[in-house]
Amino acid sequence: RSRMELKYTEYPGHATDVAVEAANKYKGSVAIVTVGGDGTIHEVATALAFHETPLIPIPFGTGNDFVKTSNPSWKKWTLYDYLTNLDNVTYKPIDLIKLDSFDMMGNFIPGWSAYINNVASIGLDTKVQSDAKALVEAHNTEFTRNTAYVRAAFKNLFGDRAHKFTYKLDLEDGTTVSGDSTEYTLIS
């Protein structure tokens, strides 16, 4: 007999807290169903890394990039289709990228470090996203919400787009790829 419990997220990181609590309490006998966008899926996927608890994403975000990649027929499904087929889900493993961030002095920055389930990028797109969020926080109107991303992108096209990055990637096969301190517009 299936039982469903609904939890609404109340703050950034709440989806992570809910997923960790459920994964620890029910071990592998529960699935976490997310109804949201890539941000919500990211929070839950990060929380469930190395747990036996599966994630079922239901796309209700703006871009839904993760679901578009993992379920190419996603647009054919309605919310009713998703909810009535929860018992018929085929689980498959996903890759996670561990991203550790450090400041210029080499100090680890936990708040900027995470597991990534989709795409990790820094640079121009991160600045655009940050500026768009700031616009909405300053003036939370329908017009601002509908235009914030485009306005932030336009603003950032004409500013200093170069950022200095140093990176090192430790790959699963044991090899390392690194880049010197060079100016980049975007690393993805």
N, C-alpha and C positions, 0 to 999 in steps of 0.2 A: 504494500500500500504506500503510495507516494504522499508526501506531505510537503507543502510549500510554505515558506516563511518570507514575508516581504519586509525589506529594510530600505528606507529612503536615506540617501546620503545627505549629511547636514553641513559638511565642511570639507575643504580640500584634504585628501588623505583618508577620509572616512570609509570609502570603498575598500581601501587597503585594510583598515582596522576590522571591518565586518568580515572580509574574506579570511583573514588570519584567524579570527575568533572561530569561524565556522569550520575551517580546515583543521584546526587543533581539536575542536570539540567532537567533530564527526569523522575525522580521518578521511578515508577514501569512500565513505558511504554517502557522500553528498556531492552535488555539483553546484557551483556558483553560477547563477544566471545573471548576466549584466544587461541592463537595458539603458543604453546611453551611447556615447561616442568613443572615439579612440582614447580619450583621456581616462574615462572610466575603465575601459578594457585594460589600459596600461596599468592602472592602480591595482586591479585585481590580478592580472598576470604576474606582476612583480611580487605581490603577496603570496601567490601560489607556487612560485619557483621552488622546486625541490619538495613539494608536497604531492601527495597522491590524489589531490582533489582537482577534478577537471573544471574548466571554464566553458560556459556556453554564452557566446555574445549575441545579443539581439540589437541590431543597429538602429540607434535613434539619435545619432550625432549629425554634425554638419557634413563631414567628409566620409566617415565610415571606411577609411582606408584599410584597416585590418580585416574587416569582414569582406570587403571587395576582393582582397587577396586570398583569403581562406575559403570563401564560398562564392565563386563566380556567379552563381544563379541567385544571389541574395535579393535582387530587385523583384524577382517573381514572387517572393514570399510576403505575406501580410503579417501583421502582428498576430492575428489569429492562427496563421500557419505555424509561426514559431512556437506559440504557446501550446498548441495542440499536438505538436510533434516533439516535445521535450523528452519523452520516453523513447524516441526513435533516433536519437542523436548518435552519430558515429564519431567517436573521439579519436583525435590524432595528435601526436606530439607537435609542438612548435619549437622553433629555435628562439633562444633568448640571447641577447648581447649584453654582457656586463660592462657598464660604463662607469669607470672611476674617474672623478674629477679632482684636479689639484690646482692650487693657486700658483702664482708666479714664484713663490718661495718654496714650492714643493710640498706644501701642507695639504693633506687630504681634506676634501670638502664633501662631507656626507650628504648634505642637502642637494647637491648637484650630481650625486652618484646614484645609479639605479640600474635595474635590468630593463632592457628595451625589447619590446616584442614586435616592433614594426620597423620604424626607421629612426635612426638617431642622427640629428643634424645640429650644427652650431654655426653661428654666423648671421648672415643677412636674414634668413627666415626666422631665426630666434628673436632677433631685434624687432622684426615686423610684428611677430606674435606678441611680444612684450609691450610694444607701443600700442597695439590694438586693445589689449586688456586694460592698459592705463587709460585710454580714451573712454572705454565703457565704464570703468570705475569712477572717472571724473564726471561723466555725463551719461547716466544710464537711462537713455531714451530709446525708443524703437528705431529712430533714425540713426543714432550712434551705433547701436548694435548691428544694424543692417549695413553700415558703411565703414565701420572701424577698420576692418582688415584692409580694404582697398585704400583708405586714407593713409594708414600706416605704411603700406607698401609704397605708395607714391612718395611719401615723405622720405623714406629710406633710400629710394633710388637716386636721390640728389644729394645725399650726405656722404660722409666718409664710410665706405663700405668695407674697407680692409681691416682685418683683425689679425693679430699675431697668434699663431697656434703652434704648439709642439704636441705631437701625438705619438703613441706607441700602441700597437695592436698585438696582443699575444693570441695567436690563432690556435685552434683546437689541435692541429697537427704538430704543435710545438714550435713552429716558426714565428718570427717576430717581424713586423713591418713598422717602420717608424718614419717620422718626418721631422726635419729640423725646424727651428723657430723661423717660420716663413709667414708672409702675409697671405691670407686667404679671404675671399668674400664669403665662401660657404664650404663647409665640410659636411658630407652626408654619408 
